[in-house]
Amino acid sequence: MEGVRQWLRTALGFGGSDINIELGQALSSGPRLDIVAGVQVPAIGEILGGRYRLDQLIGRGGVAVVYRAYDLKLQHLFTVKVLMLDGVADEDVDSDLKRSLRIEALAAMRLSHPFIARVYHYEHQGPWEFLIMEFVSGTDLRIVTRTRQNGRLEVEETVHIGLDVLEALAYAHQQGVIHNDISPRNILIDSQYNIKLCDFGLSRLIDLQIIHSPRTISGTVAYMSPERIRGLAADARSDLYSLAATMYALSTGRTPFGTRPTEAVKGHTKLDFSSFPHLPPAFEMVLRKAMEKDPKDRFSDAKEMADALRDILCGRQLVLTEDPIEIAPKVKQAEGAPTLPTPPKGLEDEQKRDDLVSTDMILIKPRTIEYEEKVFDIQGFYMDRTPVTNAKYAKFVREEGQIPPSWWLGRRPPKDRLDHPVVGITIADARRFAAWCGKRLPTTLEWLAVVQGEQGWRFPWGNDPQQGSCHCPRNQPGQTTAVGTHPLGASAEGCLDLLGNVWEWTEVDLRYPPPETGYFYVMGGSYRHPCRAEEGIVPRSTVSESGEYLYLGFRCSGDKD
């Protein structure tokens, strides 16, 4: 079975062509208007805020119209979402409501997560209130399901998407932000085959529409929790309900209870799976729990629901009505990869397996490196040859009584992934492991020094970014691989898998700090984020200190005596 991203690439036909936009200079002498759903909205070509030229209408819902816009100042594409406030009676949309909308938008603007479409600004011009958001080149899951012959996704695909959304929700809920409108329409797939959750910051307006004009939101009611339809207070568990309803629709091709409020309220007392024998019982149980009518009977938070979904994927097989689909087949070592010791047949103990997978350290000599047009002097240090494996981390968990990653089966990693990088841990977990080993984590600039080597290359394989554009193995998409199976990610000095397997945590170097406090650079790309390196620099991203992603691992370093 194809991996999720391979499926997206094939089913949707995403290409790499750029969108060419000519710079516009003309400013309108007065507002140009169109009528959408009986409401006046800005016309194509209108310039909002003196800089955002509306180039294309790309969507509309019950509360907003959405444009692709070109920022004439930054020369960059954005999404502009214009709220249709005059669709509600004037007496209901007073200055207090607009103020509360701005406050909610400010909360959404705090969110910075790879699976969340960023909200940059909340502005108004004349009668219009509008948000400036990240432009996502892709499509939403509502459209994606229509590309399938049977109108639905495979269960494994749905589970992977659900886990991505839960990562985004866990982060948002920690920041005190509730989405309140999870649905296939608000989950986008970008041109890099990543999930993007949209429309944070609109829940107050959505609630207003529910109360005053329920017919305008028929497309949203299908995924709303019982408490929200009744106008009651909602919390994070309401988002989990909506996500489960979305996953039900993705995997069956049908909404759980219909699209009218009366149908949904009536249907909340019974969730029928009898027409869908292809759904595994474990998957059905997760959806049932997340969609309990009483919030206190649901999963307590996004992490608990994600753990339940991972239990499905961590099993050797998903039992479907057709032939079983193996989730984690044994990975063959890529051609040209450095040879790793092979465990004797029948050896299963983590301690002995760990001894066979060498993690010795390599001396990195002092050097000067250049990155993003800046020059840095790096002192000599030691770096682990490979990322820390599940086997090594299992020893740490066992001997120190540490909490294991949530995706493990209890306190042990899956036996077929002992030599894979450990993932799903925070930087605090990585630091504790390093201290237990008498080591530390490398700084961002030290990690880059290993990549560049004594030759000063920009990439482990040389200076040509295109040479490494397709070096990530595709024999097991959507998963980590055994260390040492990404040959182009090996440095000249012998450090393996610097690019292509998992992102790696690095400590802050004050000479090159991340843009926000509480965030850290993670380096190298992962199996989820192909290392195309179009910009001519090693891939990097910023992650919150609480991040514990299934594509983020680490390796240790040490000071030179």
N, C-alpha and C positions, 0 to 999 in steps of 0.2 A: 504494500500500500504506500502511495506517495506521501511524503511529508507534507505538512500544512503549507509551507511556502512553495514547494514544488507544485502542489496542487493549485495554489493561487496563480503562480506564473503561467501554468498551462490553461486553467479555466478562464482566467480573466485576460490573458494576453498582454500583460503589462510590458511595456517597452522602455527603452532608455532615452527616447527622444525628448529634447528640451522644449519648453514652451517659449516661443519667441514673441515678445511684446514690444511694440514700438513705443518710444517715449512720447507722451502727449504733453502739450504745452497749453492748450486752450482751456480757459476757465469759463464756466457757464455764467451767463448774465443773471440767471435766476434759476430756481430749482426746477428740474425737469422731472415729471411724474409719470408713473405707470399705475395701473390698478391691479392689485393681486388680492383675490378673495374679497373683493369689495372694499379694500383698504388702499389708500394712496401710499405708494412707496417710491423711493428714488428710481429714476429711469437709468438704463444703461448709458454710460458716458458721464453721468453726474460725478462730481468730485466732492467728497465729504471731507470735512476737517481741513480743507485747503490742500489735501495731498493724496487722498485715497480715491483713485479713479476706478469706478465700477465698470468692469469689462465684460462680465458675464453673470447671468442669473444661474446659479448652480443648484438651488433647492429652496423649498419653502415648507413650512409646517404650520401648525395652528397658532404659533406665537411669533414667528419671525420669517423673514426672507433672507436668503443667503447669497452672497455675491463673491465671485473671485475679483479681487481688486489689486491694482498696481500702485504701490507707494512711489509717487513721483520724487519724493525726497531721498529715500533710501534705495530706490530702484530695485524693489523686492516685491514678491507676490505675498499677499495676505488674504485671509478670509474676512469679509465684513458681514456681520449678522445684524440686520436692522430689525428692531423689535416693533411689532405692529400694535402699539399701545392704543391707537384710536379704534381698534376693533372691540374695545371694552368701553362701557359707558364712562363718560368724562368724570362723573362724580366719584367713580371708583379708582381712577388713576390720578391721584392727587400728588402733591409734592412729597408727602410722606412715603408713598409707594415708590416713587422714582428714587428717593433717597435710599430706601431699603434695597432696591434693585442695584444701585451703585455699590452699596456695602457688600452685597452678595457677590457682585462682580469682582470687587477687591479681594474677597476671599479666594475666588477662583484664580485670580492673578498670582496668588502665592504658590500655586501648584506647579511644580517642575518635575516631570516624570516622563520617561521615554514612551509610555503608553497613553499619555494624556495630551490632547491638542492644547497648546498653550493659549491662554487669554492674556493679551498684552495691555489693552486699554478699554475703558468704557467711556464713551463720549456722547455728546448730543449736539445736534445742529438743527435749529428751527424746531419742527415738530418731531424730529426723529431722535431716538435713543439707539445707539449702536455699539457693538463690540468689535474690536480689532483682534483677530485670532490668527493662529498659525494656519497657513495654507497646507492642506494635506492633499497631495496628488494621488488619488485613488478612488475608491467607491465604498458604499456602505453595505453591510451584511444583508440588508433587505434585497438589494440588487444582486448580490452574490448568489443567494439561494435560487434566484430565478434563472441563473445560468446553468443550473444542474438539471439533468433530465427528469429526476423525480422531485425536484423542488426542495430538496433538503441536503444537509451536509452529513458526512459520516460521523459516527459518534466520536471517534478519536479526534477528528478535526474540531468538533464542537467543544470537547474537553480542553484542548490546547487553547482555543480562543477564550474559553471561560477562565482558565488560569491566568492568561494575560490581563483580562479585565479585572480579575480579583486582585492582582498585583497593584493595578492602578487604584482600585477602590480602597485597598488596605492603606495605601499611602495617603489618599485624600481624606479618609476617615480619621487617620492620625492627626491630620491638620485641622480637623473639625469641620470638614466640608462634605456635605451629603449631595449626591448627584440628583436624585429624585426623578430621573427620566431615562433609566437604562432601557434601551430597546434596540433592535437591529438597525434602525435608522441612525442611531447615535454611536454606532461602533463602525469605524472606518478602517480600511486596509490601505496603507500607503504604498507608494511605488517601490519601497524596499521590502514589501510583504510583512510589515509590522502592523500590529493593532494600534489604533488611536481612538481613545474614548473622548467624545466631544460633548459640548453643551453643558459643562459646569457653569453655574452662575445664572441659569434661567428658571430654577425651580420655583421662585416666588411668583413669577409671571405665570408659569404653568398652573400653579395652585389657583391663581386668580381666575384663569380661564375655566378651570374645573367648576368653580363655584358659580360663575356668572354665565358661561356659555359652553356647556358640556358638549354640545354637538360639534364644536370646532376641533375637538381633540380626540376623535374616534380612533385615530391611528396610534395614540399613546395609551389609551385606557386598557388595551389588550395586555399590557405588561405591568400595570400598576397594582400595588398591594391593596388589600381590602381597606386598610386604615387610610390610605391616601385617597381612594375613591370616596370614602365617607367624610373626607375633609378633616380627619383627625391628625394629630401630630405624628410625624414619621422620623425614624432614626436610621442608622446604618443598616439595620435588618430589613428595612424596606427596599434598599438598593439590592440586597441579596435576593429578595423575592423577585424583583424585576429581572435580575440577571438569570435566575433559574427559569422564569417564564420565557426569556429570550432564548435560552439554551433549548428549552422544550420546542420552541418554534423552529429553531435552526435544525434540530435533529429529526423533526417530524414533518415539517412543511406546513404546520397549522399553529395558530395561536391557541393558548390553553382553553380560553373560555369565550371566544368571540371578541368583537370590537366595540360593543355598546356597553355603557355603564351598567344597565340593568342585567344584561347577560353575564357580565363579569362578576357582579355581586352575587348573583344566583349560583354561578359556577364555582365560586370559591369553596363551596362545601364538598365538591367532588372533583378530583383530578384523575382523568381517565387515561390509562395507558394501554387499554385492551386492544386498541386498533394498531398498536405499534410493537409487534413481537420482536422486531429487530433491536430494540433497546435492551441492553444488558440490565439485569436486576439491580446491580450495584449503582448504575447510573440513574435508574428510576428512583432508587431510595434517596440519593442525594437531592434530586429535584423535589421529591415529595417533602423532605425535611425543610428545604429552603423555602418552599411555598406553603408552609403551614399557615392557616388563617390567623392564628394568634402569634404575634411576633416572638413571644417568649419561648415558643416551641421550635423556633427556627435555629439555625446556626447562630452562635453568639457574635461572630465577627467574620470578616473576609478570610482571615487566616484559617479558621476552623473549617470553613467551606472548601478552601483550597486544599487543605490536608485530605479531606474526603475525596476530592477529585484526583489528587495524586495517588491515592491508594488504588484507584482504578488503573492508572497508567503504570504503577510500579509492579503490578502483577505481570506474570510472563505472557498472559494472553487476555484479550477481550473476547468473551464467548458470545458470538453473534449467531444468527440463524444460518449464516453461510459458514464457510471454512473459518476457523479461528485465525485472527491476525496477530502475528507476533509483534509485540511492542518494542522489545529490546533484543534484537538478534545480536549474535556475537560479531564484533567488528574485526574485519581483516586489516592487518597493518598495511598502510598505504605504500605503494611502490616507491622505493628510494628513501623511506623513513629509516632513521637510526634503529638498529636492532635492539630490542629489549629482551631480558631473560624470560624464558617461557616456564611457567610453573609446572612442576611434575604432575602427571595425571593423578587425579583424585585428591590433590591438596586443596583444602578449602579454608583452612584457618587464616584469619586476617593477619596475624602476627608473622607467620611464615611467608605468606604471599607478599607482605610489605617488604620483608627482607630481600625478596627477589627483584622488586622493582626499585632500582637504584635511585636515590635522591641526593647524591653527593653534591657538594658545592664547587663552584668554579670561581677562580680568582679573576676579578675584573681589574685591570690595571688603571692607574690614573689617566685621564684624558680630558680633552676639551670637546664639547659637543655643540652643535648648532640646531636650534629648533624654533620654528616660526620667527626667523630672522633675528634671533637672540643667541648669544654665545654664553656657555656656562662651563666652568671648570668643575670636574668631578674627581673626588679623591678615590683611591683604591678601596675595594670592598669585595665581599664574596656574594654570589648569587646561587640559589638552588638551580640545579640542572633542569628540573621539571616543576610544573605546578604541584601543589600538595594533593595527594591522591585520597580517595575515599578510604583506602586501607590504612594509610598513615593517620588520617583524622579519626578513624575508628579506634585506633590504639589510644589516642589522646582522650577520646570520649570515655573509653573503658577505664583507663588508669586514673583519670582526674575527675570522673563523675560528671562530666560536662553534658549539657543538653545537646542531643544530636540534631542534625538538620531535619526539618519537619517532613521532608519527602522520603526519608529512610523508612524501612520496615522495622519499626521499633528502634532499637539502639544499634542495629547493624545495617550497613549499606547492602544493596542488592549484590549477590555474589558475582554477577556478570559485569559489575562496574567497579570492582575493587581497584583496578588500575586506571580508572577515569579520574579527572580532577574533581575534588570535592566542590560542591556549589551550594547555593542556598544558605549562606552564612553572612553575617554582618562583618564590618571591619573590626568591631570589638571582639568577635569570635576569632577572627584571623590573628589579631594581636595576642590573644590569650594563647593560641596554639604556638605562635612564634616564641613567646616568652617561655613556654614549657620546653621548647627545643633549645633554649639558650640563644635564640636568634631574634630578628626583628623583621618588619616589612620593609621593602625597598621604597625609597622616595620616587616620585614621578620622574625626576631627572636621572636618577640611577637606573631606573627601568629603561629609559630612553638610551642611556649610555650603553647598555647591553645590546640593544637593537642595532645601534650604529657601529659598535665595535671599534677596533683601532683604525679601521679604514675610513671611518666617518660616513658610512653609507646612511641613506635615509631609511632604508628598509633592510631586514636581515638578508635579503637576496641581492641587494644592490641599490641603484638609484632610480631604476625605471619602475614607476608605480604600476604600469600595465602588466609587468611580468608576473605580479602576484595577484592579478585581478580574479583569477578563478582557482586559487590554490586550496580552497576549503573542500575537503572530501564531501562527496554527495552520496556515498554508499549508505549513509545512515543519517538522513536529514532530520533535524529537529531534536538532536541529542548530542551529548558530549561523546567524545571518542577516547580510546586509551591514549595515555600520554605518549608522545613520540610519533603520532600518525599524521602530523602536519609538517612535512619536510621543509617547505619554504618558510616556515615560522622559526627555524633553527638559526641561532646566531653563529657567527664565524668562530666564536670561542666555545660553542657546544651547549648553550642553553636552548632547550627545546620548547616548541609550542608557544613561542612568544606572540604569534598571531594565528588566529583561526579556530582555536578550540574553545576557550572561555576568556571573557574579560578578566583582568586581574586588578585587585585592590592595590593602590599605592598610597604612601603617606604624603602629606603636603610638604613641598619644598617652598619656603617663603619667597624664593626667587621666581617661582612660577606657580602662584596660588590659584585654586579654583575661583570662579567668579562670586560664589556665595559662601558664607560661613555655614559650617555643618555639612558641607559637601566635599567629595574627594574625587580626584581623577581616577577612572578605571581605564586600563590601557589594553590595546591589542585586538579588539573585536572578538567575535565569538561565532559559534555555529549558527546563531540566530541573526547575526549581523555580518554578512559577507564583507571581507576586507578588500574592498575595491580600491581604496586609497586614491580616488580621483583628484583630491586636493594636493597630492604630493607629500602628505605627512602621514605618520602612523596613526591609525584610528584611535580616538580617545573619546570618552564621554564623562559626564559628571553624575555622580550618584550620591544620594543622601546617606548619612552614616547608618541609618536604619535599613538600608536596602539589603535584601537577601534573595537575589534573583537566581533562577535556575541556570543561568548562563554566566554567572560571575563567581570566579574562584580567586586563588592567590598563590604566590610562592614566597619563600622567605629569603632574607639576605642576612649578612653579618658584617661586622666591622673587621677591617684588616688590623692585625696586631702590630 
